[in-house]
Amino acid sequence: MRKNNLSKKMHIGFKAHYFKELAELEEGNFWFRARNKIILWALSRYSSELKSFLEIGCGTGFVISAIAKKFPDARLFGSEYLEEGLIYARKRVPGAEFKQMDARQIPYESELDAIGAFDVLEHIEQDEAVLAQIFKALKPGGMVFITVPQHRWLWSTFDEYSCHVRRYSANELHQKVSAAGFEIIRSTSFVSALLPVMYASRFLQRIKVNMNMDDMTGLRIPSILNQLFEWLLNFELILIRIGIVLPFGGSRLLVAKKSLRIKRMTKK
């Protein structure tokens, strides 16, 4: 019963037209561009010898297309819950292997160097089951790269339109990742500079209950603001690269390693 509820919920949040509009907006939108930069930095920093990579919930392929350019020799896999997104992903990255897949049932075991789940876990009620599957699919010492929306007090109708189950706290994400057997290597907020703007937009939603919004409302912003916001997030990346941990932000990046401690303890 739970599985059927989840399937229904994901279909409501990801309609066929959503992928078409998303594919048109991603390349020019500050948030997607900035997120790609932080993902590529994290992969270069923590998986510089990347040979195999799976992106769970690859959507239209915007992220994996950037990874393909950064790591041209890596074998890339992309998965998506709905087939509609893969139509665009295959066009963007013809050299990658794509499949329709439920993240709670990943068909790999100790095979992959790294796995990415970029703004995916918040859509899935059984996120702990997904983390367990990621652990299973990675090689010993393999890396997982995760981004999620952060801070429950930022919950809004935008989350509902996007079919989010939750916004994470850092503590919740850390506990779930650690419980799956991972060793956390790096965790930091990002989209920190825009927190006042995000909070203000949520406040306006509450007092203007009849605001005309749809799935893409949050991605359509004036060009000058788009440029300013991207500049601010580029500055955040500079801070993150030099080792600064940002405590608050609209999103969180987490990098973790498949720990061998449990296996070693068993052998003893």
Phi, psi and omega in degrees: 000317180299320181297318179296320177299317181295317180300316180297317182296319181291325179293323179297320184278339183235087179271162182302318182292337180300316182294321179298311180294321180298316180299328180282332186266331191303311188298333182258353185272132185303321187292314179294321179294316180292321179296320177301320181296318182287326177295313180296322177297314182297317179296317179294325183283320189247349176219055186295335179259036186302126178245329180216137186213134175244128171257119177275131181069053187286350177058233183273002177089014183296317181288311185293335176292323177291322178295322179299323179287323182285324182234073186296339182265355182281147174273119188249138178236140176230141179228153179210142181293325180248138182295331184304321180292327184291338176302317181282322181298317181296325178290322182288321184229077182296339182275352179270163178255124184242148175207150172284129188207144171270122184296347177277356180219075182276123187274043177227154177216114179052044186244336193250144177287323184206152177226140177241138174228095188256104183057054180238313187302328183292346179272350192242122180299317182270058182296329179292326176294322178295317179297323177295321178292322177297316178301316180297321187284338183279150170293159173305128183083003180292161187245144172242138180239124187229137165234142180216156171288147190235157175076110180297331181288355174265003181302136183206182177296335176299321177295321180293316177298327181276359179063042175281142173273329184202162159249136187273152160265157179301320182296317180298314181296316180299316182297317182291320179292317179294320180297333178284351178109003183273152171258119183286125182262319182207138177212127180207151171285160163213178194058039181283320183294339184262007180304316178300321179294317180297316181294320179297320180294323177294321179297318179296325177298322184289325184268345177242078187293342181259021178301138180276105183229156172217189184302331188254005184305316183291347182261347181263105180225158180301149185303317183294323177291321179302315180293317180297314181297320179294321178299317180297319181287330174295323177294321176301319181297324176300315179297316180296320181297328180272005172105002180284133177261119180273118187286332183232148179173160181294337180226165176227138172255132176228134176240129182219158184243142176293109186283145177256005186298320182295318180295319180296319180296323180296319180296325179293000000 
